[in-house]
Amino acid sequence: MDKKDIKKVVLAYSGGLDTSIIIPWLKENYNNCEVIAVSGNVGQADELEGLEEKAKKTGASKLYVLDLTDDYVDNYIIPTMQAGAVYEDYLLGTSTARPCIAKGLVEIALKENADAICHGCTGKGNDQVRFELAIKHFAPTMPIIAPWREWDIKSRDEEIDYAEAHNVPLKINRETNYSKDKNIWHLSHEGLDLEDPRNEPQYEKPGFLEMGVSPIDAPDTPTYVTIGFEKGKPVSLNGEKMSAKNIILKLNKLGGENGIGLLDIVENRLVGMKCRGVYETPGGTILYKAHETLETVCLDKMTMHEKQRLSVTFAELVYNGQWFTPLREALTAFVDKTQENVTGTVKLKLYKGNIIKAGIWSDCSLYSEDIATFGASDYNQKDAEGFINLYGLPIKVQALVNQNKKQG
C-alpha cells in the first residue's frame, strides 16, 4: 500500500482518545486524505452525544452513525448466549460487538469508494484481529491502516499530549484515563491502577462504575425477576412480552441496582500476553444464568454435555475474532438444534451481587418428579441391579484377569 494512493479513508470512530487523534494523524501522514468517520451504535447511549460535531472539528469530512443495536443483540449477543459461550468467565461483550461493527464499516467503505479502512486498535490487543478478520471476510483486498502499528506514540499519556497539541477535545483527563469499551451488553475498564493485579478495583468510588453499584451499596432487600424463553431466546420479562434488546436494557437496570455482573479477571489475550480487566455486565450475567438454568431441565444429558464442551470452542472463536468462519456457523447450527425445546420460564432472586435460583417452569421439561421422588413411585429400583452388572462388567473382567495373573 503506497501512501500516495490513499486519498479517502473510512475510520472506525468512537470519539474516544485513540480515534479522536487518529483523524488529524491520518491527514498529516496520508497526504491530507479525506477521513470519513463511522460510528457503530451498539447501545453505548450517551457516548454518541456530540459525536458529529467532534469528528468534523478534528478534521473528518462527515460522520455516519450506524444503528446496529438490534442487529448486535439478535445476531451476535443472543446466539453467543444460547451457546453458553464464556471465555475465562468473560461474557464476550467487546468480542461480539467488533464483527457487527466491522461489517457496517465495510458497507460504508464500499459505498464511499474508500481507498482504505482505519481502526484505532493497539498492536497489543485482541480488537485489531477482530476488526481485520471481519474486514477481510467482506472486503478481502481492502487496505487496512492501524496507526498504533505505525506511529511513534507509545502511551496514552503521549496520546493526550498529541491531542492537546492539535486542539482535539477530550472528555477524559490523565487521572480518569481508563481504557473503556461500552455497549448495550457491558462496560470494560482497563489501565491505570488496574494494571497492577495487587490493586483492588475502586467499586465504591463515585464514577468508577457506570452500569451499576457495588454489592456493598446494593439494597438490603432482594429483587425477583422472571424471564420467559422460547427456543432459547428471551421473549418476556416479569410476564411482559418484549424484544431481547428491551429485556437486556431492563435487566441492566435491575442488575446494576443490585450489584450484579462485576468481573475482575486476568485473561489470556490472543496475542499471548495476560491482561487485567474489570467488566460490568449486569443484564448479560442474569440472562446467561436464566438460560443455563432453563437448559438444566430441557436438555438431555448427552446433548447438554456435548454443548458444554463445544461452548468452549465457540467462546474461543468469538474471542479470537473468528466470527465469520465456517466452524462458528456450524457450531451455531448445532446450538440452534439444541434450543428447539428450551422453552419456559425462570425466576431468579437478585441480592447484593448474587443471583439465586427461585424456580423453573417448562412444558418441555425432562425432569419428572414422579420418577425422581424419594417417595413412592412407579420406578422399579430392582432394575438398577442388572444395569450395574452390565455397566460394571469390564471392571469385573479386568479384576478377574489381574487376580489370575497374581495366582499364576
DODO-177175 format. One record per residue (C-alpha): x, y, z; residue in three letters. Coordinates in pm, whole numbers, plus 50000, padded with zeros to 5 digits. Layout:
<atoms>
<px->X py->Y pz->Z aa->Ala>
...
</atoms>
This chain:
<atoms>
<px->50000 py->50000 pz->50000 aa->Met>
<px->50158 py->50326 pz->49883 aa->Asp>
<px->50052 py->50621 pz->50098 aa->Lys>
<px->50019 py->50848 pz->49796 aa->Lys>
<px->49739 py->50625 pz->49665 aa->Asp>
<px->49533 py->50671 pz->49981 aa->Ile>
<px->49300 py->50963 pz->49921 aa->Lys>
<px->48990 py->50859 pz->50116 aa->Lys>
<px->48989 py->50664 pz->50443 aa->Val>
<px->48695 py->50528 pz->50640 aa->Val>
<px->48773 py->50534 pz->51011 aa->Leu>
<px->48608 py->50322 pz->51281 aa->Ala>
<px->48530 py->50613 pz->51512 aa->Tyr>
<px->48418 py->50606 pz->51873 aa->Ser>
<px->48511 py->50958 pz->51977 aa->Gly>
<px->48747 py->50817 pz->52239 aa->Gly>
<px->49110 py->50910 pz->52281 aa->Leu>
<px->49255 py->50680 pz->52016 aa->Asp>
<px->49017 py->50753 pz->51730 aa->Thr>
<px->48998 py->51124 pz->51811 aa->Ser>
<px->49369 py->51181 pz->51749 aa->Ile>
<px->49376 py->50943 pz->51453 aa->Ile>
<px->49181 py->51190 pz->51237 aa->Ile>
<px->49448 py->51463 pz->51240 aa->Pro>
<px->49722 py->51198 pz->51234 aa->Trp>
<px->49581 py->51046 pz->50914 aa->Leu>
<px->49563 py->51385 pz->50746 aa->Lys>
<px->49921 py->51460 pz->50849 aa->Glu>
<px->50063 py->51126 pz->50741 aa->Asn>
<px->49847 py->51031 pz->50443 aa->Tyr>
<px->49866 py->51341 pz->50223 aa->Asn>
<px->49576 py->51527 pz->50380 aa->Asn>
<px->49340 py->51244 pz->50282 aa->Cys>
<px->48966 py->51270 pz->50332 aa->Glu>
<px->48861 py->51099 pz->50653 aa->Val>
<px->48509 py->50964 pz->50684 aa->Ile>
<px->48423 py->50869 pz->51041 aa->Ala>
<px->48190 py->50576 pz->51104 aa->Val>
<px->48046 py->50501 pz->51444 aa->Ser>
<px->47851 py->50185 pz->51511 aa->Gly>
<px->47575 py->50235 pz->51764 aa->Asn>
<px->47568 py->49910 pz->51960 aa->Val>
<px->47397 py->50063 pz->52260 aa->Gly>
<px->47664 py->50292 pz->52404 aa->Gln>
<px->47394 py->50560 pz->52452 aa->Ala>
<px->47536 py->50889 pz->52582 aa->Asp>
<px->47877 py->50829 pz->52422 aa->Glu>
<px->47720 py->50924 pz->52088 aa->Leu>
<px->47619 py->51271 pz->52203 aa->Glu>
<px->47804 py->51548 pz->52018 aa->Gly>
<px->47998 py->51296 pz->51813 aa->Leu>
<px->47935 py->51453 pz->51471 aa->Glu>
<px->48049 py->51796 pz->51584 aa->Glu>
<px->48360 py->51650 pz->51744 aa->Lys>
<px->48450 py->51440 pz->51439 aa->Ala>
<px->48419 py->51732 pz->51198 aa->Lys>
<px->48602 py->51967 pz->51434 aa->Lys>
<px->48901 py->51735 pz->51433 aa->Thr>
<px->48908 py->51702 pz->51054 aa->Gly>
<px->48658 py->51441 pz->50939 aa->Ala>
<px->48452 py->51529 pz->50630 aa->Ser>
<px->48144 py->51351 pz->50763 aa->Lys>
<px->48021 py->51108 pz->51025 aa->Leu>
<px->47799 py->50804 pz->50978 aa->Tyr>
<px->47626 py->50675 pz->51290 aa->Val>
<px->47501 py->50326 pz->51211 aa->Leu>
<px->47212 py->50196 pz->51420 aa->Asp>
<px->47336 py->49842 pz->51482 aa->Leu>
<px->47184 py->49771 pz->51822 aa->Thr>
<px->46907 py->49535 pz->51710 aa->Asp>
<px->47142 py->49353 pz->51474 aa->Asp>
<px->47401 py->49326 pz->51751 aa->Tyr>
<px->47156 py->49186 pz->52004 aa->Val>
<px->46968 py->48947 pz->51775 aa->Asp>
<px->47252 py->48815 pz->51560 aa->Asn>
<px->47556 py->48825 pz->51788 aa->Tyr>
<px->47467 py->48852 pz->52159 aa->Ile>
<px->47175 py->48606 pz->52168 aa->Ile>
<px->47344 py->48330 pz->51960 aa->Pro>
<px->47652 py->48357 pz->52182 aa->Thr>
<px->47438 py->48341 pz->52496 aa->Met>
<px->47245 py->48042 pz->52359 aa->Gln>
<px->47577 py->47868 pz->52302 aa->Ala>
<px->47668 py->47927 pz->52667 aa->Gly>
<px->47994 py->48071 pz->52538 aa->Ala>
<px->48216 py->48215 pz->52812 aa->Val>
<px->48585 py->48296 pz->52774 aa->Tyr>
<px->48762 py->48259 pz->53110 aa->Glu>
<px->48448 py->48392 pz->53290 aa->Asp>
<px->48425 py->48686 pz->53043 aa->Tyr>
<px->48087 py->48719 pz->52867 aa->Leu>
<px->48244 py->48844 pz->52543 aa->Leu>
<px->48095 py->49194 pz->52538 aa->Gly>
<px->48364 py->49355 pz->52323 aa->Thr>
<px->48429 py->49038 pz->52126 aa->Ser>
<px->48074 py->49006 pz->51993 aa->Thr>
<px->48045 py->49375 pz->51905 aa->Ala>
<px->48352 py->49400 pz->51683 aa->Arg>
<px->48235 py->49179 pz->51392 aa->Pro>
<px->47899 py->49356 pz->51394 aa->Cys>
<px->48065 py->49698 pz->51376 aa->Ile>
<px->48322 py->49585 pz->51120 aa->Ala>
<px->48051 py->49461 pz->50886 aa->Lys>
<px->47887 py->49806 pz->50891 aa->Gly>
<px->48226 py->49970 pz->50848 aa->Leu>
<px->48293 py->49776 pz->50528 aa->Val>
<px->47948 py->49861 pz->50392 aa->Glu>
<px->48024 py->50233 pz->50426 aa->Ile>
<px->48375 py->50193 pz->50284 aa->Ala>
<px->48237 py->50024 pz->49973 aa->Leu>
<px->47958 py->50279 pz->49943 aa->Lys>
<px->48206 py->50567 pz->49965 aa->Glu>
<px->48464 py->50401 pz->49735 aa->Asn>
<px->48723 py->50439 pz->50012 aa->Ala>
<px->49088 py->50355 pz->49948 aa->Asp>
<px->49143 py->50211 pz->50296 aa->Ala>
<px->48981 py->50134 pz->50629 aa->Ile>
<px->49142 py->50252 pz->50953 aa->Cys>
<px->49093 py->50141 pz->51312 aa->His>
<px->49233 py->50259 pz->51645 aa->Gly>
<px->49316 py->49922 pz->51799 aa->Cys>
<px->49656 py->49877 pz->51958 aa->Thr>
<px->49911 py->49621 pz->51846 aa->Gly>
<px->49882 py->49454 pz->52187 aa->Lys>
<px->49512 py->49382 pz->52187 aa->Gly>
<px->49252 py->49144 pz->52051 aa->Asn>
<px->49037 py->49402 pz->51873 aa->Asp>
<px->49285 py->49454 pz->51589 aa->Gln>
<px->49235 py->49088 pz->51499 aa->Val>
<px->48858 py->49101 pz->51536 aa->Arg>
<px->48823 py->49407 pz->51313 aa->Phe>
<px->49068 py->49295 pz->51049 aa->Glu>
<px->48942 py->48937 pz->51013 aa->Leu>
<px->48589 py->49070 pz->50964 aa->Ala>
<px->48713 py->49327 pz->50711 aa->Ile>
<px->48899 py->49055 pz->50521 aa->Lys>
<px->48578 py->48850 pz->50511 aa->His>
<px->48372 py->49126 pz->50350 aa->Phe>
<px->48644 py->49315 pz->50158 aa->Ala>
<px->48943 py->49082 pz->50114 aa->Pro>
<px->49153 py->49328 pz->49911 aa->Thr>
<px->49079 py->49642 pz->50116 aa->Met>
<px->49396 py->49802 pz->50263 aa->Pro>
<px->49385 py->49843 pz->50641 aa->Ile>
<px->49559 py->50121 pz->50835 aa->Ile>
<px->49642 py->50059 pz->51201 aa->Ala>
<px->49812 py->50374 pz->51337 aa->Pro>
<px->49925 py->50205 pz->51660 aa->Trp>
<px->50144 py->49982 pz->51444 aa->Arg>
<px->50287 py->50283 pz->51258 aa->Glu>
<px->50319 py->50593 pz->51472 aa->Trp>
<px->50580 py->50682 pz->51735 aa->Asp>
<px->50326 py->50734 pz->52014 aa->Ile>
<px->50396 py->50484 pz->52290 aa->Lys>
<px->50143 py->50553 pz->52566 aa->Ser>
<px->49806 py->50705 pz->52646 aa->Arg>
<px->49984 py->50998 pz->52811 aa->Asp>
<px->50158 py->51069 pz->52480 aa->Glu>
<px->49822 py->51042 pz->52306 aa->Glu>
<px->49687 py->51312 pz->52537 aa->Ile>
<px->49994 py->51524 pz->52459 aa->Asp>
<px->49919 py->51485 pz->52088 aa->Tyr>
<px->49552 py->51571 pz->52140 aa->Ala>
<px->49638 py->51887 pz->52334 aa->Glu>
<px->49890 py->51995 pz->52070 aa->Ala>
<px->49629 py->51951 pz->51794 aa->His>
<px->49335 py->52104 pz->51987 aa->Asn>
<px->49145 py->51777 pz->51992 aa->Val>
<px->48866 py->51799 pz->52256 aa->Pro>
<px->48869 py->51519 pz->52514 aa->Leu>
<px->48619 py->51412 pz->52780 aa->Lys>
<px->48887 py->51249 pz->52992 aa->Ile>
<px->49189 py->51363 pz->53189 aa->Asn>
<px->49510 py->51190 pz->53289 aa->Arg>
<px->49366 py->51077 pz->53623 aa->Glu>
<px->49050 py->50916 pz->53480 aa->Thr>
<px->49213 py->50782 pz->53168 aa->Asn>
<px->49087 py->50425 pz->53185 aa->Tyr>
<px->49059 py->50247 pz->52854 aa->Ser>
<px->48688 py->50167 pz->52826 aa->Lys>
<px->48455 py->49996 pz->52585 aa->Asp>
<px->48080 py->50032 pz->52632 aa->Lys>
<px->47778 py->49885 pz->52459 aa->Asn>
<px->47433 py->49753 pz->52549 aa->Ile>
<px->47586 py->49433 pz->52687 aa->Trp>
<px->47876 py->49553 pz->52900 aa->His>
<px->48137 py->49808 pz->53001 aa->Leu>
<px->48506 py->49722 pz->53027 aa->Ser>
<px->48774 py->49904 pz->53227 aa->His>
<px->49149 py->49867 pz->53168 aa->Glu>
<px->49463 py->50061 pz->53251 aa->Gly>
<px->49580 py->50295 pz->53530 aa->Leu>
<px->49568 py->50128 pz->53875 aa->Asp>
<px->49409 py->49815 pz->53725 aa->Leu>
<px->49734 py->49728 pz->53550 aa->Glu>
<px->49866 py->49608 pz->53888 aa->Asp>
<px->49671 py->49295 pz->53993 aa->Pro>
<px->49751 py->49377 pz->54356 aa->Arg>
<px->49513 py->49674 pz->54342 aa->Asn>
<px->49150 py->49621 pz->54432 aa->Glu>
<px->48910 py->49783 pz->54182 aa->Pro>
<px->48756 py->50104 pz->54316 aa->Gln>
<px->48400 py->49977 pz->54306 aa->Tyr>
<px->48279 py->50212 pz->54578 aa->Glu>
<px->48450 py->50522 pz->54432 aa->Lys>
<px->48189 py->50754 pz->54275 aa->Pro>
<px->48212 py->50748 pz->53896 aa->Gly>
<px->48409 py->50425 pz->53860 aa->Phe>
<px->48110 py->50200 pz->53794 aa->Leu>
<px->47873 py->50326 pz->53526 aa->Glu>
<px->47619 py->50045 pz->53479 aa->Met>
<px->47553 py->49968 pz->53843 aa->Gly>
<px->47670 py->49981 pz->54202 aa->Val>
<px->47899 py->49781 pz->54424 aa->Ser>
<px->47725 py->49492 pz->54603 aa->Pro>
<px->47807 py->49679 pz->54925 aa->Ile>
<px->47585 py->49965 pz->54811 aa->Asp>
<px->47304 py->49744 pz->54678 aa->Ala>
<px->46965 py->49729 pz->54857 aa->Pro>
<px->46918 py->49511 pz->55166 aa->Asp>
<px->46608 py->49352 pz->55015 aa->Thr>
<px->46617 py->49116 pz->54713 aa->Pro>
<px->46466 py->49181 pz->54371 aa->Thr>
<px->46287 py->48897 pz->54187 aa->Tyr>
<px->46288 py->48871 pz->53807 aa->Val>
<px->46102 py->48625 pz->53587 aa->Thr>
<px->46236 py->48565 pz->53235 aa->Ile>
<px->46049 py->48377 pz->52964 aa->Gly>
<px->46227 py->48193 pz->52681 aa->Phe>
<px->46112 py->48047 pz->52350 aa->Glu>
<px->46360 py->47817 pz->52176 aa->Lys>
<px->46640 py->47959 pz->52386 aa->Gly>
<px->46563 py->48322 pz->52312 aa->Lys>
<px->46440 py->48563 pz->52581 aa->Pro>
<px->46089 py->48685 pz->52497 aa->Val>
<px->45943 py->48822 pz->52820 aa->Ser>
<px->46038 py->48985 pz->53148 aa->Leu>
<px->45815 py->48966 pz->53455 aa->Asn>
<px->45529 py->48844 pz->53239 aa->Gly>
<px->45555 py->49124 pz->52982 aa->Glu>
<px->45638 py->49035 pz->52622 aa->Lys>
<px->45923 py->49242 pz->52479 aa->Met>
<px->46222 py->49229 pz->52243 aa->Ser>
<px->46553 py->49082 pz->52352 aa->Ala>
<px->46702 py->49431 pz->52332 aa->Lys>
<px->46449 py->49576 pz->52575 aa->Asn>
<px->46487 py->49278 pz->52807 aa->Ile>
<px->46862 py->49341 pz->52822 aa->Ile>
<px->46808 py->49712 pz->52887 aa->Leu>
<px->46569 py->49643 pz->53175 aa->Lys>
<px->46790 py->49370 pz->53318 aa->Leu>
<px->47085 py->49610 pz->53301 aa->Asn>
<px->46892 py->49846 pz->53526 aa->Lys>
<px->46770 py->49581 pz->53769 aa->Leu>
<px->47102 py->49400 pz->53775 aa->Gly>
<px->47301 py->49720 pz->53811 aa->Gly>
<px->47091 py->49833 pz->54106 aa->Glu>
<px->47164 py->49503 pz->54280 aa->Asn>
<px->47537 py->49494 pz->54216 aa->Gly>
<px->47513 py->49209 pz->53964 aa->Ile>
<px->47767 py->49131 pz->53692 aa->Gly>
<px->48101 py->49263 pz->53819 aa->Leu>
<px->48402 py->49068 pz->53698 aa->Leu>
<px->48771 py->49124 pz->53773 aa->Asp>
<px->48997 py->48890 pz->53576 aa->Ile>
<px->49345 py->48850 pz->53435 aa->Val>
<px->49270 py->48700 pz->53096 aa->Glu>
<px->49485 py->48540 pz->52828 aa->Asn>
<px->49483 py->48758 pz->52519 aa->Arg>
<px->49507 py->48616 pz->52170 aa->Leu>
<px->49847 py->48781 pz->52116 aa->Val>
<px->49994 py->48584 pz->52406 aa->Gly>
<px->50010 py->48826 pz->52695 aa->Met>
<px->49796 py->48834 pz->53006 aa->Lys>
<px->49583 py->49142 pz->53067 aa->Cys>
<px->49377 py->49254 pz->53365 aa->Arg>
<px->49030 py->49392 pz->53306 aa->Gly>
<px->48722 py->49481 pz->53508 aa->Val>
<px->48387 py->49423 pz->53341 aa->Tyr>
<px->48031 py->49533 pz->53416 aa->Glu>
<px->47773 py->49301 pz->53259 aa->Thr>
<px->47461 py->49324 pz->53477 aa->Pro>
<px->47186 py->49221 pz->53236 aa->Gly>
<px->47403 py->48973 pz->53050 aa->Gly>
<px->47504 py->48791 pz->53367 aa->Thr>
<px->47137 py->48750 pz->53463 aa->Ile>
<px->47040 py->48633 pz->53115 aa->Leu>
<px->47320 py->48375 pz->53100 aa->Tyr>
<px->47215 py->48238 pz->53440 aa->Lys>
<px->46848 py->48218 pz->53346 aa->Ala>
<px->46921 py->48044 pz->53016 aa->His>
<px->47161 py->47798 pz->53174 aa->Glu>
<px->46906 py->47723 pz->53445 aa->Thr>
<px->46632 py->47651 pz->53192 aa->Leu>
<px->46861 py->47418 pz->52994 aa->Glu>
<px->46911 py->47201 pz->53303 aa->Thr>
<px->46553 py->47076 pz->53271 aa->Val>
<px->46511 py->47099 pz->52891 aa->Cys>
<px->46826 py->46931 pz->52754 aa->Leu>
<px->46903 py->46562 pz->52773 aa->Asp>
<px->47229 py->46456 pz->52936 aa->Lys>
<px->47435 py->46378 pz->52625 aa->Met>
<px->47327 py->46693 pz->52441 aa->Thr>
<px->47398 py->46911 pz->52743 aa->Met>
<px->47745 py->46765 pz->52796 aa->His>
<px->47842 py->46794 pz->52431 aa->Glu>
<px->47710 py->47150 pz->52420 aa->Lys>
<px->47916 py->47240 pz->52726 aa->Gln>
<px->48230 py->47107 pz->52556 aa->Arg>
<px->48160 py->47292 pz->52232 aa->Leu>
<px->48078 py->47613 pz->52416 aa->Ser>
<px->48449 py->47648 pz->52496 aa->Val>
<px->48534 py->47629 pz->52125 aa->Thr>
<px->48255 py->47874 pz->52043 aa->Phe>
<px->48388 py->48121 pz->52302 aa->Ala>
<px->48744 py->48094 pz->52171 aa->Glu>
<px->48628 py->48156 pz->51815 aa->Leu>
<px->48438 py->48468 pz->51921 aa->Val>
<px->48720 py->48594 pz->52144 aa->Tyr>
<px->48977 py->48535 pz->51871 aa->Asn>
<px->48784 py->48730 pz->51606 aa->Gly>
<px->48671 py->48426 pz->51405 aa->Gln>
<px->48301 py->48503 pz->51394 aa->Trp>
<px->48276 py->48489 pz->51015 aa->Phe>
<px->48413 py->48136 pz->50979 aa->Thr>
<px->48260 py->47804 pz->50870 aa->Pro>
<px->48324 py->47649 pz->51213 aa->Leu>
<px->48141 py->47924 pz->51404 aa->Arg>
<px->47849 py->47894 pz->51163 aa->Glu>
<px->47846 py->47516 pz->51205 aa->Ala>
<px->47850 py->47547 pz->51583 aa->Leu>
<px->47563 py->47795 pz->51569 aa->Thr>
<px->47365 py->47544 pz->51361 aa->Ala>
<px->47430 py->47282 pz->51630 aa->Phe>
<px->47325 py->47525 pz->51904 aa->Val>
<px->47006 py->47616 pz->51716 aa->Asp>
<px->46911 py->47248 pz->51709 aa->Lys>
<px->46971 py->47213 pz->52083 aa->Thr>
<px->46743 py->47510 pz->52152 aa->Gln>
<px->46430 py->47368 pz->51992 aa->Glu>
<px->46286 py->47265 pz->52330 aa->Asn>
<px->46449 py->47530 pz->52550 aa->Val>
<px->46116 py->47700 pz->52618 aa->Thr>
<px->45990 py->47800 pz->52959 aa->Gly>
<px->46022 py->48049 pz->53242 aa->Thr>
<px->46292 py->48105 pz->53503 aa->Val>
<px->46258 py->48300 pz->53827 aa->Lys>
<px->46571 py->48447 pz->53985 aa->Leu>
<px->46641 py->48639 pz->54303 aa->Lys>
<px->46894 py->48925 pz->54282 aa->Leu>
<px->47064 py->49016 pz->54605 aa->Tyr>
<px->47385 py->49211 pz->54665 aa->Lys>
<px->47576 py->49079 pz->54365 aa->Gly>
<px->47428 py->48730 pz->54385 aa->Asn>
<px->47187 py->48554 pz->54151 aa->Ile>
<px->46984 py->48289 pz->54331 aa->Ile>
<px->46758 py->48040 pz->54152 aa->Lys>
<px->46396 py->48075 pz->54258 aa->Ala>
<px->46204 py->47841 pz->54025 aa->Gly>
<px->46174 py->47688 pz->53675 aa->Ile>
<px->45861 py->47616 pz->53466 aa->Trp>
<px->45864 py->47442 pz->53129 aa->Ser>
<px->45627 py->47226 pz->52929 aa->Asp>
<px->45940 py->47080 pz->52767 aa->Cys>
<px->46096 py->46981 pz->53099 aa->Ser>
<px->46259 py->46637 pz->53112 aa->Leu>
<px->46252 py->46643 pz->53489 aa->Tyr>
<px->45992 py->46405 pz->53633 aa->Ser>
<px->45905 py->46445 pz->53997 aa->Glu>
<px->45723 py->46111 pz->53984 aa->Asp>
<px->46045 py->45935 pz->53885 aa->Ile>
<px->46295 py->46135 pz->54092 aa->Ala>
<px->46093 py->46149 pz->54414 aa->Thr>
<px->46213 py->45994 pz->54741 aa->Phe>
<px->45851 py->45898 pz->54796 aa->Gly>
<px->45657 py->45615 pz->54636 aa->Ala>
<px->45676 py->45596 pz->54256 aa->Ser>
<px->45644 py->45358 pz->53962 aa->Asp>
<px->46023 py->45344 pz->53925 aa->Tyr>
<px->46144 py->44986 pz->53975 aa->Asn>
<px->46459 py->45010 pz->54184 aa->Gln>
<px->46538 py->44641 pz->54117 aa->Lys>
<px->46616 py->44737 pz->53754 aa->Asp>
<px->46935 py->44901 pz->53880 aa->Ala>
<px->47090 py->44562 pz->53966 aa->Glu>
<px->47101 py->44440 pz->53608 aa->Gly>
<px->47218 py->44779 pz->53486 aa->Phe>
<px->47507 py->44786 pz->53733 aa->Ile>
<px->47608 py->44429 pz->53645 aa->Asn>
<px->47632 py->44516 pz->53275 aa->Leu>
<px->47783 py->44859 pz->53331 aa->Tyr>
<px->48045 py->44712 pz->53563 aa->Gly>
<px->48122 py->44405 pz->53350 aa->Leu>
<px->48450 py->44542 pz->53203 aa->Pro>
<px->48571 py->44631 pz->53555 aa->Ile>
<px->48483 py->44282 pz->53682 aa->Lys>
<px->48657 py->44110 pz->53389 aa->Val>
<px->48971 py->44318 pz->53433 aa->Gln>
<px->48977 py->44241 pz->53805 aa->Ala>
<px->48945 py->43866 pz->53738 aa->Leu>
<px->49229 py->43878 pz->53485 aa->Val>
<px->49451 py->44065 pz->53732 aa->Asn>
<px->49359 py->43813 pz->54001 aa->Gln>
<px->49453 py->43516 pz->53780 aa->Asn>
<px->49787 py->43677 pz->53695 aa->Lys>
<px->49876 py->43707 pz->54060 aa->Lys>
<px->49775 py->43346 pz->54129 aa->Gln>
<px->49962 py->43213 pz->53826 aa->Gly>
</atoms>
